[in-house]
Amino acid sequence: MSHPNALQHTAAFSSPAFLEEIDFLRLFSKDARVLDVRAEVEFEKGSIPNSVNIPILQNDERERVGRCYKEDGEKSAVRLGHELVSSDVKETRVAAWKDFFRGADDPLLFCARGGMRSKLSQEWLVEAGVPVVRVRGGYKAIRN
C-alpha cells in the first residue's frame, strides 16, 4: 500500500514527498524498494538491509566534488557535480534508477543526510515520470 504523501506526490508531481520519521519502519519491509544514492564507499560502510546502491556520484566523482567544496566552496562544488553528472551520464543513472523502481508500489530513496544528492535524484526521477519518496534526514537519521 502506498504512503499518502507518495500518492499526493504521484498525482501532482509538485513539492517533494518525504518519508517522515514515524514511517521509518516502512524502510525495513521485505517488500520495500529502497534506493541508496550515496557513493559505493559510503554504502560499503553500512546501509539499510535490502536497499540497493545506485549512486548519483561514483567514488572518484564524490571525492572530486568534496575536494572542490573544501577548496572553492559550495557553489563551485555544485557546479562540478552537475558537470560530472550531465547528459549521457545523467541519462544512464536515471535509467538505472527507473529500472530498479519499475513495478514498485512505493519507491523510497535516500542519501547521507537527505540533502542535495537525494533531492536531485528525486527531482530527476519525477521529471522522468517516476514519483519517489525521499527519506527525510537520510541514512544519518535512519542510523540514529
Phi and psi restraints in degrees (value plus and minus 20) as a CYANA .aco file:
   2 SER   PHI     -98.4   -58.4
   2 SER   PSI     130.4   170.4
   3 HIS   PHI     -94.4   -54.4
   3 HIS   PSI     122.4   162.4
   4 PRO   PHI     -74.5   -34.5
   4 PRO   PSI     -60.4   -20.4
   5 ASN   PHI     -80.6   -40.6
   5 ASN   PSI     -58.5   -18.5
   6 ALA   PHI     -86.1   -46.1
   6 ALA   PSI     -59.9   -19.9
   7 LEU   PHI     -84.6   -44.6
   7 LEU   PSI     -63.5   -23.5
   8 GLN   PHI     -81.7   -41.7
   8 GLN   PSI     -63.3   -23.3
   9 HIS   PHI     -85.8   -45.8
   9 HIS   PSI     -59.8   -19.8
  10 THR   PHI     -80.0   -40.0
  10 THR   PSI     -64.7   -24.7
  11 ALA   PHI     -90.7   -50.7
  11 ALA   PSI     -59.2   -19.2
  12 ALA   PHI    -121.1   -81.1
  12 ALA   PSI     -44.0    -4.0
  13 PHE   PHI      29.4    69.4
  13 PHE   PSI      19.1    59.1
  14 SER   PHI    -121.9   -81.9
  14 SER   PSI    -143.0  -103.0
  15 SER   PHI     -83.6   -43.6
  15 SER   PSI     131.2   171.2
  16 PRO   PHI     -81.1   -41.1
  16 PRO   PSI     119.6   159.6
  17 ALA   PHI    -109.5   -69.5
  17 ALA   PSI     118.2   158.2
  18 PHE   PHI    -137.7   -97.7
  18 PHE   PSI     127.3   167.3
  19 LEU   PHI    -108.0   -68.0
  19 LEU   PSI      99.2   139.2
  20 GLU   PHI    -100.2   -60.2
  20 GLU   PSI     140.8   180.8
  21 GLU   PHI     -74.2   -34.2
  21 GLU   PSI     -58.5   -18.5
  22 ILE   PHI     -85.1   -45.1
  22 ILE   PSI     -41.3    -1.3
  23 ASP   PHI    -117.5   -77.5
  23 ASP   PSI     -13.4    26.6
  24 PHE   PHI     -75.7   -35.7
  24 PHE   PSI     -47.5    -7.5
  25 LEU   PHI     -79.9   -39.9
  25 LEU   PSI     -47.1    -7.1
  26 ARG   PHI     -78.3   -38.3
  26 ARG   PSI     -50.1   -10.1
  27 LEU   PHI     -83.2   -43.2
  27 LEU   PSI     -45.8    -5.8
  28 PHE   PHI    -120.2   -80.2
  28 PHE   PSI     -14.1    25.9
  29 SER   PHI     -87.5   -47.5
  29 SER   PSI     121.1   161.1
  30 LYS   PHI     -84.5   -44.5
  30 LYS   PSI     -41.4    -1.4
  31 ASP   PHI    -113.1   -73.1
  31 ASP   PSI     -25.2    14.8
  32 ALA   PHI     -87.0   -47.0
  32 ALA   PSI     120.0   160.0
  33 ARG   PHI    -128.1   -88.1
  33 ARG   PSI      83.0   123.0
  34 VAL   PHI    -140.5  -100.5
  34 VAL   PSI     105.3   145.3
  35 LEU   PHI    -128.6   -88.6
  35 LEU   PSI     107.3   147.3
  36 ASP   PHI    -121.8   -81.8
  36 ASP   PSI      93.0   133.0
  37 VAL   PHI    -116.2   -76.2
  37 VAL   PSI     -10.3    29.7
  38 ARG   PHI     -90.7   -50.7
  38 ARG   PSI     144.3   184.3
  39 ALA   PHI     -84.9   -44.9
  39 ALA   PSI     137.8   177.8
  40 GLU   PHI     -74.6   -34.6
  40 GLU   PSI     -61.7   -21.7
  41 VAL   PHI     -81.9   -41.9
  41 VAL   PSI     -55.0   -15.0
  42 GLU   PHI     -91.1   -51.1
  42 GLU   PSI     -63.7   -23.7
  43 PHE   PHI     -80.8   -40.8
  43 PHE   PSI     -60.9   -20.9
  44 GLU   PHI     -83.6   -43.6
  44 GLU   PSI     -45.8    -5.8
  45 LYS   PHI     -99.7   -59.7
  45 LYS   PSI     -36.2     3.8
  46 GLY   PHI     133.2   173.2
  46 GLY   PSI     129.2   169.2
  47 SER   PHI    -180.6  -140.6
  47 SER   PSI    -192.5  -152.5
  48 ILE   PHI    -101.1   -61.1
  48 ILE   PSI     114.6   154.6
  49 PRO   PHI     -73.6   -33.6
  49 PRO   PSI     118.6   158.6
  50 ASN   PHI      52.7    92.7
  50 ASN   PSI     -18.3    21.7
  51 SER   PHI     -96.6   -56.6
  51 SER   PSI     138.6   178.6
  52 VAL   PHI    -139.2   -99.2
  52 VAL   PSI     118.4   158.4
  53 ASN   PHI    -120.5   -80.5
  53 ASN   PSI      92.2   132.2
  54 ILE   PHI    -151.7  -111.7
  54 ILE   PSI      70.3   110.3
  55 PRO   PHI     -88.8   -48.8
  55 PRO   PSI     130.0   170.0
  56 ILE   PHI     -98.0   -58.0
  56 ILE   PSI     -53.6   -13.6
  57 LEU   PHI    -144.5  -104.5
  57 LEU   PSI     107.2   147.2
  58 GLN   PHI     -89.0   -49.0
  58 GLN   PSI     147.0   187.0
  59 ASN   PHI     -71.1   -31.1
  59 ASN   PSI     -69.6   -29.6
  60 ASP   PHI     -87.1   -47.1
  60 ASP   PSI     -56.2   -16.2
  61 GLU   PHI     -86.9   -46.9
  61 GLU   PSI     -63.6   -23.6
  62 ARG   PHI     -80.8   -40.8
  62 ARG   PSI     -61.6   -21.6
  63 GLU   PHI     -83.2   -43.2
  63 GLU   PSI     -64.1   -24.1
  64 ARG   PHI     -82.9   -42.9
  64 ARG   PSI     -63.2   -23.2
  65 VAL   PHI     -85.2   -45.2
  65 VAL   PSI     -61.5   -21.5
  66 GLY   PHI     -82.6   -42.6
  66 GLY   PSI     -62.6   -22.6
  67 ARG   PHI     -83.8   -43.8
  67 ARG   PSI     -62.6   -22.6
  68 CYS   PHI     -82.1   -42.1
  68 CYS   PSI     -61.3   -21.3
  69 TYR   PHI     -79.6   -39.6
  69 TYR   PSI     -66.5   -26.5
  70 LYS   PHI     -84.8   -44.8
  70 LYS   PSI     -60.1   -20.1
  71 GLU   PHI    -104.7   -64.7
  71 GLU   PSI     -58.0   -18.0
  72 ASP   PHI    -143.6  -103.6
  72 ASP   PSI     -24.1    15.9
  73 GLY   PHI      77.1   117.1
  73 GLY   PSI     154.8   194.8
  74 GLU   PHI     -82.7   -42.7
  74 GLU   PSI     -66.7   -26.7
  75 LYS   PHI     -79.0   -39.0
  75 LYS   PSI     -63.7   -23.7
  76 SER   PHI     -85.0   -45.0
  76 SER   PSI     -59.7   -19.7
  77 ALA   PHI     -85.8   -45.8
  77 ALA   PSI     -61.7   -21.7
  78 VAL   PHI     -83.4   -43.4
  78 VAL   PSI     -63.7   -23.7
  79 ARG   PHI     -79.8   -39.8
  79 ARG   PSI     -65.8   -25.8
  80 LEU   PHI     -81.9   -41.9
  80 LEU   PSI     -63.6   -23.6
  81 GLY   PHI     -78.0   -38.0
  81 GLY   PSI     -62.4   -22.4
  82 HIS   PHI     -87.5   -47.5
  82 HIS   PSI     -54.5   -14.5
  83 GLU   PHI     -86.8   -46.8
  83 GLU   PSI     -61.8   -21.8
  84 LEU   PHI     -88.8   -48.8
  84 LEU   PSI     -54.4   -14.4
  85 VAL   PHI    -136.9   -96.9
  85 VAL   PSI      54.8    94.8
  86 SER   PHI    -153.9  -113.9
  86 SER   PSI     152.3   192.3
  87 SER   PHI      17.6    57.6
  87 SER   PSI    -134.9   -94.9
  88 ASP   PHI     -82.0   -42.0
  88 ASP   PSI     -58.7   -18.7
  89 VAL   PHI     -83.3   -43.3
  89 VAL   PSI     -67.5   -27.5
  90 LYS   PHI     -80.7   -40.7
  90 LYS   PSI     -67.5   -27.5
  91 GLU   PHI     -78.5   -38.5
  91 GLU   PSI     -61.4   -21.4
  92 THR   PHI     -84.7   -44.7
  92 THR   PSI     -62.8   -22.8
  93 ARG   PHI     -89.1   -49.1
  93 ARG   PSI     -63.1   -23.1
  94 VAL   PHI     -83.3   -43.3
  94 VAL   PSI     -59.8   -19.8
  95 ALA   PHI     -82.2   -42.2
  95 ALA   PSI     -60.7   -20.7
  96 ALA   PHI     -85.0   -45.0
  96 ALA   PSI     -60.5   -20.5
  97 TRP   PHI     -84.7   -44.7
  97 TRP   PSI     -63.8   -23.8
  98 LYS   PHI     -80.4   -40.4
  98 LYS   PSI     -63.5   -23.5
  99 ASP   PHI     -80.2   -40.2
  99 ASP   PSI     -63.1   -23.1
 100 PHE   PHI     -81.5   -41.5
 100 PHE   PSI     -61.4   -21.4
 101 PHE   PHI    -105.1   -65.1
 101 PHE   PSI     -26.3    13.7
 102 ARG   PHI     -74.3   -34.3
 102 ARG   PSI     103.7   143.7
 103 GLY   PHI      64.0   104.0
 103 GLY   PSI     -21.1    18.9
 104 ALA   PHI     -95.6   -55.6
 104 ALA   PSI     115.8   155.8
 105 ASP   PHI     -95.8   -55.8
 105 ASP   PSI     -56.5   -16.5
 106 ASP   PHI    -165.4  -125.4
 106 ASP   PSI      52.3    92.3
 107 PRO   PHI     -86.3   -46.3
 107 PRO   PSI     120.4   160.4
 108 LEU   PHI    -147.4  -107.4
 108 LEU   PSI     127.2   167.2
 109 LEU   PHI    -163.8  -123.8
 109 LEU   PSI     138.6   178.6
 110 PHE   PHI    -174.3  -134.3
 110 PHE   PSI     141.2   181.2
 111 CYS   PHI    -145.9  -105.9
 111 CYS   PSI    -173.7  -133.7
 112 ALA   PHI     -89.0   -49.0
 112 ALA   PSI     -68.0   -28.0
 113 ARG   PHI    -147.3  -107.3
 113 ARG   PSI      -7.6    32.4
 114 GLY   PHI      53.6    93.6
 114 GLY   PSI       8.4    48.4
 115 GLY   PHI    -120.0   -80.0
 115 GLY   PSI    -153.5  -113.5
 116 MET   PHI     -84.4   -44.4
 116 MET   PSI     -60.0   -20.0
 117 ARG   PHI     -84.2   -44.2
 117 ARG   PSI     -66.6   -26.6
 118 SER   PHI     -93.2   -53.2
 118 SER   PSI     -51.9   -11.9
 119 LYS   PHI     -83.2   -43.2
 119 LYS   PSI     -67.3   -27.3
 120 LEU   PHI     -84.8   -44.8
 120 LEU   PSI     -62.6   -22.6
 121 SER   PHI     -78.9   -38.9
 121 SER   PSI     -65.0   -25.0
 122 GLN   PHI     -82.2   -42.2
 122 GLN   PSI     -66.7   -26.7
 123 GLU   PHI     -80.2   -40.2
 123 GLU   PSI     -65.8   -25.8
 124 TRP   PHI     -83.8   -43.8
 124 TRP   PSI     -59.0   -19.0
 125 LEU   PHI     -86.7   -46.7
 125 LEU   PSI     -61.8   -21.8
 126 VAL   PHI     -81.6   -41.6
 126 VAL   PSI     -63.4   -23.4
 127 GLU   PHI     -79.1   -39.1
 127 GLU   PSI     -51.8   -11.8
 128 ALA   PHI    -107.0   -67.0
 128 ALA   PSI     -15.6    24.4
 129 GLY   PHI      68.7   108.7
 129 GLY   PSI      -3.4    36.6
 130 VAL   PHI    -139.3   -99.3
 130 VAL   PSI      75.8   115.8
 131 PRO   PHI     -90.0   -50.0
 131 PRO   PSI     114.0   154.0
 132 VAL   PHI    -160.4  -120.4
 132 VAL   PSI     127.7   167.7
 133 VAL   PHI    -117.5   -77.5
 133 VAL   PSI     111.6   151.6
 134 ARG   PHI    -116.1   -76.1
 134 ARG   PSI     117.6   157.6
 135 VAL   PHI     -97.7   -57.7
 135 VAL   PSI      96.9   136.9
 136 ARG   PHI     -85.2   -45.2
 136 ARG   PSI     107.2   147.2
 137 GLY   PHI      68.2   108.2
 137 GLY   PSI     -30.7     9.3
 138 GLY   PHI      41.7    81.7
 138 GLY   PSI    -177.6  -137.6
 139 TYR   PHI     -81.1   -41.1
 139 TYR   PSI     -55.0   -15.0
 140 LYS   PHI     -79.0   -39.0
 140 LYS   PSI     -65.3   -25.3
 141 ALA   PHI     -86.2   -46.2
 141 ALA   PSI     -60.1   -20.1
 142 ILE   PHI     -84.0   -44.0
 142 ILE   PSI     -65.7   -25.7
 143 ARG   PHI     -81.3   -41.3
 143 ARG   PSI     -60.0   -20.0
